[in-house]
């Protein structure tokens, strides 16, 4: 039986919301604040403040607008193109989780999926739906939560501790959408150091795959850092093309000092009519049900390979960039950087690749320089370089 203490802590977690997802899909451990409680900082001003060291990016937000009609159309096109692949990848990931954890988890001690807000949320919801599918070959007792991770500031320690207290005997797997340079992996590693001593009471919840294995799962892993990924390719993941409107209408998270509470986020109630979050989940879920090929067991990795580290170093040297945060690789990250940041140029592997249609459309719209570099930037299909606003530090 679950102890009364654990029952109480699990009940407390249920008091948090799920954005525009179903309550059964995810519980997001964020302090949701009103839009008017957050300063709306224009992109150019935000960029200058970040680069001259006056403000950290997680202290500011540029409030999102609804995607344009063209942007929506390109997302729908990407969904048509990528639904079957996304569904196949989710089935393979779910099957691998089932094979890995089925002997040790139960309804009382379920697998805890922890999605990294925001890009991990759609992937985590899809996995939770797949693992809850009793008609599949990979059903597994699991629960799903979303928590914040912020570059340079780490995983929200309060949210993580809440989960560890509520599920002390359960294994935790961290879920993200994709890897770019591997920066979030490194942030996760630093945040989990405190649990890495084998005598720590929560050691086995996190280091269940080995004393040095960070259990990070992603849909795509071009950087070669994830413990488990569906592929290492940089491809047009549909959920990577939109921001809040495919991530439960939740904003990028804002930092809060641990003693003051959970990291914060804005819920974009003004974008409800543009929200694709549940429609995306339902579409991929339906495609998964229609798959005719049996799921495959995927390889896992004990150590990161950092297979693109040399490429990032070469790009930094070639473009005189000392702050690696100005380099945003992968189609998804490059697209988001155009929408949220102030880009200097876009690097493409191929001039007319169908996966970079939205990226090229946005570049044309904003007169951003595009350089086609061929296989010099592979495995990435696209990289955005953020404009230098002040001397790099």
Secondary structure, 3 states (H helix, E strand, C coil): CCCHHHHHHHHHHCCCCCCCCCCCCCEECCEEECHHHCCECCHHHHHHHHHCCCCCHHHCECCCCCCCHHHHHHHHHHHHHHHHHHHHHHHHHHHHHHHHHCCCCCCCCCEEEEEEECHHHHHHHHHHHHHCCCCCCCCCCEEEEEEEEECCCEECHHHHHHHHHHCCCCCEEEEEEEECCCHHHHHHHHHHHHHCCCCCCCHHHHCCCCCCCCCEEEEEECCCCCCEEEECCCCCCHHHCCCHHHCCCECCCECCCHHHCCCEEEECHHHHHHCCHHHHHHHHHHHHHCCCCCCCCCCECCCCCCCCHHHHHHHHHHCCCCCHHHEEECHHHHHHHHHHCCEEEEEECCCCCHHHHHHHHHHHHHCCEEEECHHHHCCCCEEEEECCCCCCC
